[in-house]
Amino acid sequence: MEVVDKGLLQQLVEGQISDIDVDEMRRMTKKDPERFWTYLDILQEKVTWDNKILMRLNDHLYIVMNGTERIVKCDCGHEYGDYRVNWKLHTDIRTRDTQDSMEQVYYPAAAAPDPEWMELREFYCPGCTAQLAVEIVPPGYPLIFESFPDLDRFYREMMDKPLADESPDWFKDKTADFLAAL
Amino acid sequence: MATVMKEGLGLPLEKTLAYKLSQRDTTYDETGCYWGTKELTLKDQDPIKYEQFFSRLQSAVFAAREKARYVAASPGGREMGESVWALATAEGDTLAMSLGFISHCAAFPVSIKHMIDNDFEDNPGINDGDVFGTDDPLTSGAPHPGDTYTLVPIAVEGEVIAWACSVNHIMEAGAPQAGSWPVFTVDTFMDGFVFPPMKTGENLRQAKWWETLWMRRTRAGAMNILDDKMRLAGCSMIHGSIHEIAEEYGVEYYKQACKEIIEESRRMILDNMRSTLIPGRYEGSCFRISMLKGQQTIWKHADKNEMLHVHTMFSQDEKGGIVFDTEGSSRWGYHGFNGYPGGSDVGLYLGITTTFAHSCKASAGVNMNVESIYHEGSIYNPDTEFAACANIWAQSMQMQCLSSSAIHRNFFMRGYLEEAFAPEDSWDGVQGSGVLEDGTPYGFTNFEWVGGGAMGAYPFKDGTPCTWAQHTQLCNVGNSEEFEYLIPPLHHLGRKLEPGYCGHGKYRGGVGQSSVHWMQETGQRLGITRGGSATSMTTFLSSGMNGGYPAPGVITVTALNTNIPDLIKADGDTPTTAGEVLAYAAKGKLTGDITSWKYDPPEQSMGDNDLWANAAGASGGWGDPLERENSSVVEDIRIGQLPEDFAKTMYGVVATKDEDGMVTMDEAATKQEQDALYASRKADSKPAVEWWKEQKAKVESHTIREELLEMYRSSTSFAGYDKHYRNFWQLDDDFEI
């Protein structure tokens, strides 16, 4: 297999692909660079809104163009604002910090993290309540900014298709600026 | 031009190792190519000859592994295959590796550089067929003294052109705490039998004193000598093969082809990275408890509890190679969880090597595409030569999984979903020592739950148990036959997958495994500890994948003075997993002193009918668990991998399993339960900004337990992380953390 076609990739995205096809994909000597564009096509067709998807961040979240802005958006349509700010700051957070609440999500009970030392954070989309992320960290730990892609560099260097609004400013973490303004 | 001879060596300067090492670095710095090799001349001129040449090298190291393990070996070397054989250049750069511990290619150049920098060429001399050994984390790049290296120089007419290298994990390291991953170690002097690179034999034969050292300084001398013979047997085979190949192809062809092989793989690995990764910054963290308070009272400076913090930032350099910065990771301490940069790289390269060198010659070309940054003073680069490093694996496999996690997020974002999964692999080892009834002392390590980890969940399907071991391509189902008959008092009372034990999600991680070890005929004395990765106080990594839960840590349960004989007499129904030990105890069926440990237990003195139960090898989930198909939950219940009550709290699936194993789901009750779980998400959560303000107040008022404040003070003693921490909580520069 040299190229993964759209139908097969769609099956992969939907979790309906056969193990044999997955094995074939894994045996590709070199990954097909055009996959990214096919992937974006499939994802764009899945969502109900029109913003152009620049990159998939998460099962539900995308970096999209919104006018002249690049924002994070959920497939339900909820918008998280500037993608340079850790999107977790725009979620709803539930904290599990008791033994009982830890045991609701870890089994057997002996496997549950110790609430005397750790807390479990669940991040939900305010729009659709989807669980977007889980962190298990000590109290007082900063939110983890899991993925902050350099879109300009990726589109220019890896995909040979520079974005029209390139600017060095796009790859500056704005999380602290957002928090300073609170 | 007159030939310059290096004094005392009788060799032209350009044939000395010191010169080669210097020239390799200079030419790479100048050109960005290995040894300045801009053109792959030999490959271009005669590719068939070039590939045949490489296949001869590859065959030599593969043959060494497959034969040497059957010459002599401990169970760790043979049954587990915790070993690797490799061929390196004169400077120590790997050319070809067997299956096995391939990330140890990071350590070979550290040992060889140490020997070159310390004039070993002059004294004691580096000659064809000499045998060198080492296991010292500081000077040889060994992760810990349990990993022992044999290095054999291959010289033609006095010029070293290659090294045959081998490493394996030995069965006992000779530390005060028996086994091969001591936890309760204060400094290097308590790590066990630590030796920097030294000449231990000549003409492919070890000196007799070397065997005596193993017998006197470790508790499993016979096993360790078997492993030593195994490593040397393989190196001897490689030594012979390379002499034949060099003669057949000519030494000059040999030397030039080796440079081209590494340069070729450097380029291909870089291309693999560029074609699958996305430039950016990917943050990760994990934690590992070091609970020593009250247990190191002789050494007061080590008598403390610490939560170790591993913080990483994964990014790309200008070429597209990987930059892995560990700033913010804790400062080193008086415990066994430190390591030096070489050994840290061995951990880091576990996933990187297999991920990016899959389609090319797996050589030192990997190393040239990875910049690892270990800040001085941290657990990965102590600013002392005496730090204990006996058990860096307890957290470095987590550290490497943070790198893999970033890579797998990249695969997902770029559309290569078939390669993406939640890369977590908790592991556990039972270790200890004892004295048999007849007075025979012994020490041991059981690698059972080192080799059989689970795959994490993919973005399109569940993970699978017993199919992954990040440190080797040769995972197994937790092989233990040879360990069992070589560790007299440990018998398996039970062994199977531990139901529900994984990170859950839309797609769940592979379920972990569990054993219940039953002590019989414990003789005069038996003491047991563990040496493993994250305990169940924490999860394996901090972040789950896209809404899934990260893998749980390792479960350890001890049961002393049990009524197991009564249970056997009654109906033979005894616990078969760690979870069942606790469940039987809760029901009152199993009696005794039963403890579930959230941290490394101190040595447990065990007698007949005591139990040591552990569970490990669980992996992480992917995606929102409430998006999991109900039918998948029902199927998990049917096959015994998910208890019904937990299916309800985790997935909202209400189902019952009858005596025949048939599972029936109550659709209406399930809908109601899942609606309730969604409702609880709204009811029990708050906007992140509100949460942030409350947490900031906690941070500012120091209402966090003291050990965790100490952890933050340790991490923020590194300037970059201090800025990161203060920026997030918006703390003034003069605020005392």
Interface residues (C-beta under 8 A of the other chain):
Chain A: L9 L12 V13 E14 G15 Q16 I17 V22 M25 R26 T29 K30 K31 P33 R35 F36 T38 Y39 L40 M55 R56 L57 N58 D59 H60 K88 L89 H90 T91 D92 I93 R94 T95 Q104 V105 Y106 Y107 P108 A109 A110 A111 A112 P113 D114 E116 W117 M118 E122 F123 Y124 P126 T129 A130 Q131 L132 A133 V134 E135 I136 V137 P138 P139 G140 Y141 P142 L143 I144 F145 E146 S147 F148 P149 D150 R153 F154 E157 M158 F171 D173 T175 A176 L179 A180 L182
Chain B: N272 R274 S275 T276 I278 P279 G280 R281 Y282 E283 G284 S285 F287 I289 M307 G320 S359 R409 F412 M413 R414 G415 Y416 L417 E418 E419 P459 F460 K461 E498 P499 G500 Y501 H504 K506 Y507 S536 M537 T538 T539 S542 S543 G544 N546 G547 G548 Y549 P550 P552 G553 I555 V557 A578 G579 L582 A583 S596 K598 A615 A618 W622 G623 D624 P625 L626 E627 P643 F646 T649 M650 Y678 R681 K682 D684 S685 K686 P687 A688 V689 W691 W692 K693 Q695 K698 V699 I704 R705 E707 L708 L709 M711 Y712 H724 Y725 N727 F728 W729 Q730
